[in-house]
Amino acid sequence: MVFADSHTHLYAEEFDADREAMMHRAEQNKVLHLLLPAIDSAYHEKMLQVTADFPHVCFPMMGLHPTSVKQNYRDELDIVSEHLSNPALKFWALGEIGIDLYWDKTFEAEQRIAFSDQLDLSLKYDLPVVIHTRNSMDIVLEIMEGRNDQAIRGVFHCFSGHTEQAKRAIDLGFMLGIGGVVTYKNSGLQTVVENIGMEHLLLETDAPWLTPVPHRGQRNEPSYIPLIAQKVAELKAIALEKVAEITTANARRLFGLGDMENT
């Protein structure tokens, strides 16, 4: 039984004191594929270093997070493009990208431009996209539906919408990232999971945030993926091993981890 954490910020400072031990716990819990989303240029060096330190389990993405879209977003996008065009570097997705209207709407127009430009980059480099949609689900869905580009594929990270929105995302060819929120009491995400086929789901932690029950309020980490998987198993009335098998296969297929299938 092997799990994939499709979205985890292992380079965050919250892991600086015990990163190696945290990685060991992930291995002990069979979480062997870890996808690392980018934020902005302030984090690239550290993200790539963590990837180099754990090369067989960590797979980095490249992109500009919507909350990092400020006045200098063009410069940041240039850096993203430079990294993607560097033959010495390997990235497994364009992410995380999207629109975030929770903290600040000042740069909404710029976020929309950055999102569109990065969707174009995903096509140029034939990479899946990992989309962040905080307080912007309908906006992002409308943008994607307006593009109507079947070549764009990916996952709606930390999916928090309702079932109708989930089906719209799936109709676009996207998967849904299911994290710790699914373990929260009366979570609307539980209804979504009950109504969506397993072939459309990925597991993720978004570590160090959104920690699942019973560790809610503490730092999140990849070793908690089995807790999320167990909740999904309960909701779908299937074995934990089946959740691991299907969601890991989904992650391998989406991110092109074909050479990891025998791991």
C-alpha beads as a LAMMPS data file, in Angstrom:
LAMMPS data file: protein, C-alpha beads

263 atoms
262 bonds

1 atom types
1 bond types

-500.0 500.0 xlo xhi
-500.0 500.0 ylo yhi
-500.0 500.0 zlo zhi

Masses

1 110.0

Atoms # bond

1 1 1 0.000 0.000 0.000
2 1 1 1.442 3.331 -1.156
3 1 1 -0.005 6.819 -0.689
4 1 1 0.634 10.061 -2.563
5 1 1 0.431 13.502 -0.971
6 1 1 -0.389 15.581 -4.027
7 1 1 0.137 18.954 -2.338
8 1 1 2.569 19.597 0.511
9 1 1 4.818 22.562 1.319
10 1 1 7.722 20.585 2.809
11 1 1 10.116 23.506 2.427
12 1 1 8.080 25.711 4.800
13 1 1 9.940 26.994 7.840
14 1 1 7.565 25.040 10.070
15 1 1 9.571 21.918 9.127
16 1 1 13.073 23.351 9.558
17 1 1 13.577 21.846 13.013
18 1 1 12.594 18.255 12.176
19 1 1 12.317 17.867 8.406
20 1 1 14.276 14.605 8.252
21 1 1 12.235 13.053 11.063
22 1 1 9.027 14.238 9.402
23 1 1 10.092 12.601 6.149
24 1 1 10.838 9.383 8.025
25 1 1 7.325 9.414 9.499
26 1 1 5.898 9.829 6.011
27 1 1 7.872 6.815 4.820
28 1 1 6.734 4.746 7.788
29 1 1 3.132 5.563 6.877
30 1 1 3.701 4.596 3.217
31 1 1 3.364 8.163 1.919
32 1 1 6.039 7.838 -0.743
33 1 1 5.094 10.389 -3.430
34 1 1 5.190 14.024 -2.313
35 1 1 4.266 16.820 -4.731
36 1 1 5.691 20.222 -3.749
37 1 1 3.834 23.322 -5.034
38 1 1 5.739 26.550 -5.587
39 1 1 4.795 29.893 -4.015
40 1 1 7.135 32.570 -5.390
41 1 1 10.840 33.272 -5.972
42 1 1 11.532 33.735 -2.252
43 1 1 10.938 29.990 -1.781
44 1 1 12.336 28.462 -4.977
45 1 1 15.864 27.809 -3.721
46 1 1 14.666 26.102 -0.566
47 1 1 12.054 24.057 -2.416
48 1 1 14.660 22.806 -4.868
49 1 1 17.059 22.017 -2.035
50 1 1 14.463 19.901 -0.235
51 1 1 13.789 18.140 -3.523
52 1 1 17.503 17.454 -3.942
53 1 1 17.741 16.152 -0.379
54 1 1 14.876 13.693 -0.936
55 1 1 14.980 13.076 -4.695
56 1 1 13.099 9.794 -4.866
57 1 1 9.982 10.992 -3.062
58 1 1 9.767 14.771 -3.665
59 1 1 8.524 16.172 -6.967
60 1 1 8.554 19.979 -7.344
61 1 1 6.162 22.203 -9.221
62 1 1 6.801 25.701 -10.559
63 1 1 4.421 28.651 -10.545
64 1 1 3.314 31.878 -8.892
65 1 1 0.809 31.577 -6.038
66 1 1 -2.081 34.044 -6.379
67 1 1 -1.423 35.641 -2.975
68 1 1 2.098 36.444 -4.226
69 1 1 0.750 38.390 -7.202
70 1 1 1.729 41.996 -6.409
71 1 1 3.085 44.990 -8.351
72 1 1 6.101 42.926 -9.425
73 1 1 4.105 39.968 -10.742
74 1 1 5.584 40.308 -14.221
75 1 1 9.076 39.864 -12.783
76 1 1 7.882 36.823 -10.851
77 1 1 6.330 35.312 -13.969
78 1 1 9.609 35.849 -15.820
79 1 1 11.370 33.850 -13.100
80 1 1 8.796 31.081 -13.424
81 1 1 9.413 30.972 -17.178
82 1 1 13.180 30.900 -16.686
83 1 1 12.938 27.933 -14.345
84 1 1 10.615 26.039 -16.671
85 1 1 12.942 26.580 -19.632
86 1 1 16.025 25.437 -17.692
87 1 1 16.932 21.950 -19.020
88 1 1 18.756 21.178 -15.792
89 1 1 15.523 21.369 -13.791
90 1 1 12.549 19.026 -13.787
91 1 1 9.075 20.164 -12.741
92 1 1 6.000 17.966 -12.546
93 1 1 3.238 20.577 -12.650
94 1 1 2.462 24.272 -13.032
95 1 1 1.359 25.246 -9.555
96 1 1 0.083 26.377 -7.450
97 1 1 -1.702 28.993 -9.497
98 1 1 -5.179 30.483 -9.468
99 1 1 -7.141 33.258 -7.793
100 1 1 -7.412 34.058 -4.081
101 1 1 -9.934 36.698 -2.998
102 1 1 -9.952 35.809 0.694
103 1 1 -7.109 37.927 2.031
104 1 1 -6.930 40.805 -0.434
105 1 1 -8.752 41.794 -3.617
106 1 1 -6.337 44.622 -4.481
107 1 1 -4.630 42.680 -7.256
108 1 1 -7.587 40.701 -8.584
109 1 1 -7.039 41.948 -12.131
110 1 1 -3.360 41.023 -11.952
111 1 1 -4.238 37.627 -10.489
112 1 1 -6.473 36.949 -13.463
113 1 1 -3.684 37.869 -15.890
114 1 1 -1.101 35.788 -14.012
115 1 1 -3.470 32.834 -13.943
116 1 1 -4.147 33.036 -17.680
117 1 1 -0.457 33.434 -18.511
118 1 1 0.426 30.392 -16.429
119 1 1 -2.281 28.318 -18.062
120 1 1 -0.547 29.180 -21.325
121 1 1 2.765 28.024 -19.829
122 1 1 1.180 24.724 -18.847
123 1 1 0.299 24.162 -22.492
124 1 1 3.740 25.216 -23.687
125 1 1 5.477 22.754 -21.375
126 1 1 2.729 20.108 -21.384
127 1 1 2.336 20.181 -17.604
128 1 1 -0.761 19.662 -15.456
129 1 1 -1.918 22.654 -13.426
130 1 1 -2.643 22.803 -9.712
131 1 1 -5.303 25.437 -9.103
132 1 1 -5.906 27.444 -5.919
133 1 1 -9.470 28.772 -5.641
134 1 1 -10.010 30.437 -2.282
135 1 1 -13.214 32.508 -2.443
136 1 1 -12.989 32.264 -6.228
137 1 1 -14.362 28.883 -7.283
138 1 1 -17.041 30.165 -9.660
139 1 1 -14.695 32.774 -11.121
140 1 1 -12.039 30.176 -11.888
141 1 1 -14.581 27.722 -13.291
142 1 1 -15.953 30.425 -15.583
143 1 1 -12.430 31.268 -16.779
144 1 1 -11.668 27.630 -17.491
145 1 1 -15.011 27.029 -19.191
146 1 1 -14.471 30.158 -21.278
147 1 1 -11.113 28.875 -22.500
148 1 1 -12.690 25.509 -23.346
149 1 1 -9.229 24.002 -23.857
150 1 1 -9.298 20.246 -23.409
151 1 1 -5.487 20.131 -23.426
152 1 1 -5.406 21.775 -19.993
153 1 1 -5.523 19.174 -17.233
154 1 1 -4.886 19.206 -13.522
155 1 1 -6.421 19.361 -10.078
156 1 1 -8.473 21.815 -8.086
157 1 1 -6.292 21.890 -4.985
158 1 1 -7.975 21.850 -1.570
159 1 1 -11.377 21.559 -3.180
160 1 1 -13.956 23.309 -1.022
161 1 1 -16.905 23.749 -3.342
162 1 1 -20.237 21.952 -3.535
163 1 1 -21.155 18.956 -5.666
164 1 1 -22.343 20.986 -8.664
165 1 1 -19.021 22.848 -8.768
166 1 1 -17.195 19.546 -8.411
167 1 1 -19.007 18.179 -11.452
168 1 1 -18.160 21.315 -13.444
169 1 1 -14.488 20.827 -12.575
170 1 1 -14.645 17.175 -13.582
171 1 1 -16.350 18.105 -16.856
172 1 1 -13.275 20.242 -17.551
173 1 1 -11.120 17.137 -17.147
174 1 1 -9.854 18.035 -13.693
175 1 1 -9.414 16.079 -10.495
176 1 1 -10.291 17.246 -6.980
177 1 1 -7.726 17.532 -4.198
178 1 1 -9.186 16.169 -0.947
179 1 1 -7.451 17.181 2.277
180 1 1 -7.916 17.377 6.007
181 1 1 -11.138 19.375 5.738
182 1 1 -12.947 16.144 4.842
183 1 1 -12.357 14.961 8.436
184 1 1 -13.993 18.035 9.992
185 1 1 -17.412 17.559 11.535
186 1 1 -20.275 18.582 9.239
187 1 1 -17.851 19.365 6.445
188 1 1 -19.631 19.989 3.162
189 1 1 -16.710 18.232 1.530
190 1 1 -17.990 14.934 2.872
191 1 1 -21.096 15.204 0.692
192 1 1 -18.952 15.958 -2.343
193 1 1 -16.787 12.877 -1.751
194 1 1 -19.885 10.718 -1.350
195 1 1 -21.193 11.887 -4.719
196 1 1 -18.005 11.874 -6.807
197 1 1 -16.269 8.805 -8.233
198 1 1 -12.915 7.775 -6.811
199 1 1 -11.315 8.132 -10.238
200 1 1 -11.609 11.909 -9.833
201 1 1 -9.971 12.245 -6.402
202 1 1 -6.457 12.960 -5.159
203 1 1 -5.317 13.032 -1.542
204 1 1 -3.371 15.994 -0.182
205 1 1 -2.351 17.578 3.111
206 1 1 -1.484 21.170 2.141
207 1 1 1.000 20.760 4.997
208 1 1 1.754 22.512 7.269
209 1 1 -1.865 23.753 7.159
210 1 1 -5.372 22.201 7.290
211 1 1 -4.457 19.389 9.653
212 1 1 -6.943 16.493 9.788
213 1 1 -8.750 15.279 12.904
214 1 1 -7.569 14.184 15.471
215 1 1 -4.542 16.502 15.098
216 1 1 -6.501 19.616 14.077
217 1 1 -4.869 22.739 15.481
218 1 1 -1.388 21.256 15.215
219 1 1 1.082 21.367 12.334
220 1 1 0.072 19.196 9.407
221 1 1 2.480 16.773 7.695
222 1 1 2.405 14.062 4.988
223 1 1 2.292 11.190 7.500
224 1 1 -1.337 12.199 8.166
225 1 1 -2.455 11.252 4.636
226 1 1 -3.752 7.852 5.883
227 1 1 -6.138 9.721 8.215
228 1 1 -7.609 11.552 5.244
229 1 1 -7.707 8.322 3.266
230 1 1 -9.499 6.525 6.084
231 1 1 -12.242 9.159 6.126
232 1 1 -12.644 8.837 2.371
233 1 1 -12.829 5.048 2.783
234 1 1 -15.623 5.455 5.339
235 1 1 -17.561 7.848 3.122
236 1 1 -17.224 5.600 0.092
237 1 1 -17.727 2.361 2.062
238 1 1 -14.593 0.794 0.604
239 1 1 -11.332 -0.510 2.059
240 1 1 -8.495 1.839 2.963
241 1 1 -6.245 -0.148 0.649
242 1 1 -8.592 0.595 -2.244
243 1 1 -8.461 4.340 -1.534
244 1 1 -4.656 4.177 -1.513
245 1 1 -4.566 2.183 -4.732
246 1 1 -6.918 4.427 -6.692
247 1 1 -5.751 7.848 -5.478
248 1 1 -2.076 6.967 -5.879
249 1 1 -2.727 5.710 -9.404
250 1 1 -4.593 8.971 -10.097
251 1 1 -1.599 11.012 -8.890
252 1 1 0.887 8.954 -10.876
253 1 1 -1.176 9.355 -14.015
254 1 1 -1.840 13.088 -13.640
255 1 1 1.714 14.078 -12.734
256 1 1 3.480 11.608 -15.003
257 1 1 5.058 9.527 -12.272
258 1 1 4.979 6.429 -14.459
259 1 1 8.452 5.295 -13.435
260 1 1 7.304 5.254 -9.811
261 1 1 4.580 2.651 -10.329
262 1 1 6.629 -0.176 -8.849
263 1 1 7.699 1.795 -5.798

Bonds

1 1 1 2
2 1 2 3
3 1 3 4
4 1 4 5
5 1 5 6
6 1 6 7
7 1 7 8
8 1 8 9
9 1 9 10
10 1 10 11
11 1 11 12
12 1 12 13
13 1 13 14
14 1 14 15
15 1 15 16
16 1 16 17
17 1 17 18
18 1 18 19
19 1 19 20
20 1 20 21
21 1 21 22
22 1 22 23
23 1 23 24
24 1 24 25
25 1 25 26
26 1 26 27
27 1 27 28
28 1 28 29
29 1 29 30
30 1 30 31
31 1 31 32
32 1 32 33
33 1 33 34
34 1 34 35
35 1 35 36
36 1 36 37
37 1 37 38
38 1 38 39
39 1 39 40
40 1 40 41
41 1 41 42
42 1 42 43
43 1 43 44
44 1 44 45
45 1 45 46
46 1 46 47
47 1 47 48
48 1 48 49
49 1 49 50
50 1 50 51
51 1 51 52
52 1 52 53
53 1 53 54
54 1 54 55
55 1 55 56
56 1 56 57
57 1 57 58
58 1 58 59
59 1 59 60
60 1 60 61
61 1 61 62
62 1 62 63
63 1 63 64
64 1 64 65
65 1 65 66
66 1 66 67
67 1 67 68
68 1 68 69
69 1 69 70
70 1 70 71
71 1 71 72
72 1 72 73
73 1 73 74
74 1 74 75
75 1 75 76
76 1 76 77
77 1 77 78
78 1 78 79
79 1 79 80
80 1 80 81
81 1 81 82
82 1 82 83
83 1 83 84
84 1 84 85
85 1 85 86
86 1 86 87
87 1 87 88
88 1 88 89
89 1 89 90
90 1 90 91
91 1 91 92
92 1 92 93
93 1 93 94
94 1 94 95
95 1 95 96
96 1 96 97
97 1 97 98
98 1 98 99
99 1 99 100
100 1 100 101
101 1 101 102
102 1 102 103
103 1 103 104
104 1 104 105
105 1 105 106
106 1 106 107
107 1 107 108
108 1 108 109
109 1 109 110
110 1 110 111
111 1 111 112
112 1 112 113
113 1 113 114
114 1 114 115
115 1 115 116
116 1 116 117
117 1 117 118
118 1 118 119
119 1 119 120
120 1 120 121
121 1 121 122
122 1 122 123
123 1 123 124
124 1 124 125
125 1 125 126
126 1 126 127
127 1 127 128
128 1 128 129
129 1 129 130
130 1 130 131
131 1 131 132
132 1 132 133
133 1 133 134
134 1 134 135
135 1 135 136
136 1 136 137
137 1 137 138
138 1 138 139
139 1 139 140
140 1 140 141
141 1 141 142
142 1 142 143
143 1 143 144
144 1 144 145
145 1 145 146
146 1 146 147
147 1 147 148
148 1 148 149
149 1 149 150
150 1 150 151
151 1 151 152
152 1 152 153
153 1 153 154
154 1 154 155
155 1 155 156
156 1 156 157
157 1 157 158
158 1 158 159
159 1 159 160
160 1 160 161
161 1 161 162
162 1 162 163
163 1 163 164
164 1 164 165
165 1 165 166
166 1 166 167
167 1 167 168
168 1 168 169
169 1 169 170
170 1 170 171
171 1 171 172
172 1 172 173
173 1 173 174
174 1 174 175
175 1 175 176
176 1 176 177
177 1 177 178
178 1 178 179
179 1 179 180
180 1 180 181
181 1 181 182
182 1 182 183
183 1 183 184
184 1 184 185
185 1 185 186
186 1 186 187
187 1 187 188
188 1 188 189
189 1 189 190
190 1 190 191
191 1 191 192
192 1 192 193
193 1 193 194
194 1 194 195
195 1 195 196
196 1 196 197
197 1 197 198
198 1 198 199
199 1 199 200
200 1 200 201
201 1 201 202
202 1 202 203
203 1 203 204
204 1 204 205
205 1 205 206
206 1 206 207
207 1 207 208
208 1 208 209
209 1 209 210
210 1 210 211
211 1 211 212
212 1 212 213
213 1 213 214
214 1 214 215
215 1 215 216
216 1 216 217
217 1 217 218
218 1 218 219
219 1 219 220
220 1 220 221
221 1 221 222
222 1 222 223
223 1 223 224
224 1 224 225
225 1 225 226
226 1 226 227
227 1 227 228
228 1 228 229
229 1 229 230
230 1 230 231
231 1 231 232
232 1 232 233
233 1 233 234
234 1 234 235
235 1 235 236
236 1 236 237
237 1 237 238
238 1 238 239
239 1 239 240
240 1 240 241
241 1 241 242
242 1 242 243
243 1 243 244
244 1 244 245
245 1 245 246
246 1 246 247
247 1 247 248
248 1 248 249
249 1 249 250
250 1 250 251
251 1 251 252
252 1 252 253
253 1 253 254
254 1 254 255
255 1 255 256
256 1 256 257
257 1 257 258
258 1 258 259
259 1 259 260
260 1 260 261
261 1 261 262
262 1 262 263
